[in-house]
């Protein structure tokens, strides 16, 4: 069934709400224009309805959160049942049993599954917080302040996470207040020279090896543009970490839980990190995240003497823990990986056809249901303006999609796993209407 529209986009109620929001929300949060936004009212599966009754096909999973689709009945029931009992506790003072259960499950599905023994967890509320917990862990475990990060990487916008985010758009307005502990290197692509990359990284460690205590990287860059590293890259980082004593931190907040067809993106290259950051699909909709690490490393945190040096009010929230436990049970169903892989292959093939037949598109790439294609001008340069027009044009046809990439020219596909293959390919095929003119 195709999406349909009851009114123009945005409809009258969305326009009125947009005008109201302009008066009460700070600038530079919600993008407000003649065509944006529509205000959501409800969602189910891979479809969203706005306040004007328009129905949309969602190709974003709500920023990658609703991997199982919106409103999985099992997760809804778990949330409702938990809400009738307890929806807030004291996570670092008087927690619930659910916190124990979730940390055990995260250990089982990460380091124990990787054959690396038991792990320990720091729960948090957002991906940015999970990254900052990992950075703190690395500082405590190694005694070093330096961090190697990568251009195009996105790890969140809290000041710690922003310091290792490799996108000037987010960093530059606050550069005067950011610390200087991060050093950035290019994120390699398929044409990168592995020998040259290794020489450059080794030179970096040789020049400041005593300072670099962590390597933080997305095994597949999400907001950086769905960039898939060559198969030699993650093994190289693992070797450099082992040789230097730095900790290897994988940011799997976006890519985790079968987004790329396997439980984690690093599983494609069979590389095990020292710390892994998780979030988004972890609960399917409730703000909860985690930094999970090898037990010996996590034990470098001092034992609490009654006042935690790292915590938050909502740490281990019982609603979030209950929803996460239920979501993980659903995500671990055997058919999930196969379905994501199959649909992802069909999507990538469609994007490859478009790159060949439609002017102004190039470099289709994807792994599982995390894919993208670049909008470029006649000279092959990034064309963010046309990518923006595609996002707006799709919205006008009842399709929700986003643009990514450092140049904002990558049309990104991260749909819910439950999307029908026919709907997915139909939506991708609409790109043909937006060829270069």
C-alpha positions, 0 to 999 in steps of 0.5 A: 500500500502506497503512502497517501496525502490528505492535504498539501505538505505541510498541512494547515495544522502542521503549519500552525504548529510550526508557527507556534514552535517558532515562538517558543523553541530556540533557533537552530533546533527544528528546521522551519520553512515553507515545506518543513516540518510535518508534525507526527501524531502516530506511527505503526510499522514503517508508516507515520501519520501526521496531525493533518491525517497524511500518511507517510512511508518512513525511510529513516526509522526515526533516526535509526531508532525504530528498527523493529518498526513503530509500536511493536506490540510486544514492546508496547505491552512491556512498557504498559505493564512496567508503567503500572508498577514503576517507571522511575527508580534511583539507578545508582543508589536503589536500582531495580532488578531490570538493571541487572538483567539488562547489563547481563544481557548486554554482556551476553550479546557483546563480549561473551558472544565475541568469545572475549569473556564477561563484560561490564556496562555503564547505562546512560540516556543518549548515544552521546553519553555512552561515548563520553562514558567510553572516553572516561573509561579509556582515560582511567584505564590508560592514564592518557588524555589523547584520542584518535578519531576520524574525519566525518565521524559523528559521536554526539554533541555533548562537549566530550562527544563533540570533541571527537566528532569529525564534522566542522559544522558541529564543532566550529561554533563551539571550538573555543570551548572544546578541549584539544585531546582529539586528533583526526585522521581521514576515514578510508574509502575503497580506493584508499591505499592500505599501506599509506594509511598504516604508515600515516597512523603508525607515524602518528602513534610514534610521534605521540604514542604516550598521549593516545589512550583511545581510538574511537570509530564508527565501524560504518559511518552513519551521519558521515554519509553511510561510509563503509571502510575497506576490510583491512581498516578495522583489523589495522586499528585493532593491531595499533591499539594492541601495540600501543596500549590504547583502547579501541572504542567502536561506536555502534549506536547507529549500526548496532542490532542488525542495522547492517545485517549482522548484530554489529557492524564490526562483525563483518570484519570479525574485529572485537573492540575494547569498548562498544557504545550502543543506543538507538534501536536498543529500546526502540523508542525510549532514551537509553544507551550503554557503554559496554567494555571488557570487565578488566577495563571497566574495573579500572573505575574506582569502587563507589564509596557512596557517591558515584563519579559518573551517573545521571538521574535517569540511569537504569530507568526501569521503563527503558530497561524493560523496553530494551530487554523486550526489544533485544529479544525480538531483535535476536529472532533468527529471521531478522538478520536474513530479512535485513540482508535480503532487503538491503541487497535489493535496495543496493541493487536499485541504487546501483541501477539509478547511479548508472541510468540517472544523471547526477547520482554516484557512489551508491553504497550500503550494508544491510538497511543502511545505504546511501547514494550521492547527489552530485552536479555535472562536474561530479561535485557534491550537490547538497542543494539538490539533495535537499530538494529530494528530501522535500520532494519525497516528503511531498509524495508521502516519503520520509527521508534524510540527507547525510554526509559532511557535504549533506549530499548523501540521500540516506536510506535507514528504513525500519526492518519491517518495511515491505520490499516492494515499498522500499524499491518503489520509494528508492525508484522515485530518485529517478524523478530528481536527476540533474537538470 
